[in-house]
């Protein structure tokens, strides 16, 4: 299971990541159903749009690579949705693994770099 921190201790970016942690919990505890795909896609679009807006406003130097990573997530999630008709145990395991790996690589990697840039910015 992914390590979680209280939302009140986080900046906006990490507060939004908490929503992804909550979706993973729903998937892992069987509380989710096929509608979790729609919630994941909505989460991704809203979160990525906000991050990408901040990157543009702050002229973030690594924004092209960061946006490419967002686009890869979008494509991979869309492919998962398209390849499964039922929210079964196989899909639940695949989706949980995919999201956990995403958290490790993206959120604790490139998002932390962006977070440090935002915190150091005078425009934050």
C-alpha positions in Angstrom: 0.0 0.0 0.0 1.2 3.5 -0.8 2.3 5.7 2.1 -0.1 8.5 2.8 0.2 11.9 4.6 -2.6 14.1 6.0 -3.9 16.4 3.3 -3.8 19.4 5.7 0.0 19.1 5.7 0.4 19.4 1.9 0.5 22.0 -0.8 -2.3 22.0 -3.4 -0.4 19.5 -5.7 -0.1 16.9 -3.0 -3.6 17.5 -1.7 -4.8 16.6 -5.2 -2.6 13.5 -5.2 -4.5 12.4 -2.1 -7.5 12.0 -4.3 -5.5 9.4 -6.4 -4.6 7.6 -3.2 -8.3 7.4 -2.3 -9.1 6.0 -5.7 -6.4 3.3 -5.3 -7.9 2.5 -1.9 -11.3 2.0 -3.5 -9.8 -0.3 -6.2 -7.8 -2.3 -3.6 -10.7 -2.8 -1.2 -13.2 -3.8 -3.9 -15.2 -0.7 -3.0 -14.8 0.6 -6.6 -16.7 -0.5 -9.7 -16.5 0.3 -13.4 -17.2 4.0 -12.6 -13.8 4.3 -11.0 -12.4 4.6 -14.6 -14.5 7.8 -15.1 -13.3 9.1 -11.8 -9.7 8.3 -12.6 -10.0 10.0 -16.0 -11.7 13.0 -14.5 -9.1 13.2 -11.7 -6.2 13.0 -14.3 -7.7 15.7 -16.6 -8.4 18.1 -13.7 -5.1 17.6 -12.0 -3.0 17.6 -15.1 -4.7 20.8 -16.4 -4.0 22.6 -13.2 -0.4 21.5 -13.0 0.1 22.3 -16.7 -1.4 25.8 -16.2 1.0 26.4 -13.3 3.9 25.2 -15.4 3.0 27.6 -18.2 2.5 30.6 -15.8 5.7 30.0 -13.9 7.6 29.1 -17.2 8.7 25.8 -15.7 11.8 24.7 -17.6 10.9 20.9 -17.7 7.3 21.4 -18.6 7.5 19.7 -22.0 8.8 16.5 -20.6 6.4 16.7 -17.7 3.4 17.2 -20.0 4.6 14.2 -22.1 4.5 12.1 -19.0 1.0 13.3 -18.3 0.0 12.4 -21.9 1.6 8.9 -21.5 -0.6 8.4 -18.4 -3.7 9.4 -20.3 -3.0 7.0 -23.1 -2.1 4.1 -20.8 -5.3 4.6 -18.8 -7.4 4.9 -21.9 -5.9 1.6 -23.2 -6.7 -0.1 -19.9 -10.3 1.1 -20.1 -10.7 0.0 -23.7 -9.2 -3.4 -23.1 -11.5 -4.4 -20.2 -15.3 -4.7 -20.2 -15.7 -5.8 -16.6 -14.2 -4.5 -13.4 -12.9 -7.9 -12.4 -10.0 -9.0 -10.1 -7.6 -9.1 -13.1 -8.4 -5.5 -14.0 -8.4 -4.4 -10.3 -4.9 -5.9 -9.9 -3.6 -4.4 -13.1 -5.1 -1.0 -12.4 -3.7 -0.9 -8.8 -0.2 -1.9 -10.0 -0.3 0.7 -12.8 -1.4 3.5 -10.4 1.1 2.5 -7.7 4.0 2.5 -10.3 2.7 5.9 -11.5 2.9 7.2 -8.0 6.4 6.0 -7.5 7.8 7.2 -10.8 5.8 10.4 -11.4 4.6 11.8 -8.2 7.7 11.0 -6.1 9.9 11.9 -9.1 9.1 14.6 -11.6 6.2 16.1 -9.5 8.6 16.6 -6.5 10.9 18.5 -8.9 8.0 20.7 -10.0 6.9 21.1 -6.4 10.4 22.4 -5.4 10.3 24.8 -8.3 6.9 26.1 -7.3 7.9 26.5 -3.7 11.1 28.4 -4.8 9.1 30.6 -7.2 8.3 34.2 -6.2 5.0 33.8 -8.1 3.6 30.9 -6.1 
